[in-house]
Amino acid sequence: MVIKSADLEVLATRTSQYPEKSLPEFLLVGRSNVGKSSFINCLLGRKNLAYTSSKPGKTQTLNFYLVNNSFYLVDVPGYGYASVSKKEQEKFGLMIEEYLQHREELKRVFMLVDFRMKPTEDDVLMYNYLKYFNIPVTLIATKADKVGGSKKEKCLKQIMETIDLVVGDDIIVFSSNTKLGRNDTIKKIESLVDETI
């Protein structure tokens, strides 16, 4: 699949604002500062489509990116960032729960974790939460270029031991700097989009 067009089409906080086009959707979740914006920009071949910030917690809506007029990438607020108030965190949680419960167009969740570190308790909770809804998940292990060759296997093992992937779920080691994992991610999206047509 060649990415020919990508635009931020809709910012939503409730179901009535979701896009009306019935296209396959892929949800992106992850801790604040795990590299979701860089992942989006790398995947779509655009430098600044998703706003990257040194200050985590910038995304406060469900952001629907229309790609090739054939599917949506849906970015949601990052979790686990302490400076966001409890009230805001609850609001984000309800917004995501509403989406997960009612969005039939959702095909798969790309859950981003930092390749360099052991997944946090929040990561494990998020994965289990997604499995509660029986949603297929691909872990995207970001920032892989920051890990030396000899440590890569150890980092991968650490993730796999912490998050117990169910059958059908998988992991892609990713770097937005070197584009490692980009083709694998696009192929996965392409196969699921083709299934829907």
ABEGO torsion letter per residue (X at the ends): XBBABBBBABBBABAAABBABBBBBBBBBEBBGAGAAAAAAAAAGBAAABBBBABBGABABBBBBBBGGABBBBBBBBBGBAABBAAAAAAAAAAAAAAAAABAABABBBBBBBAABBBBAAAAAAAAAAAAAGBBBBBBBBGAAABBAAAAAAAAAAAAAABBBBBGBBBBBBBAAAGBGAAAAAAAAAAAAAAAX
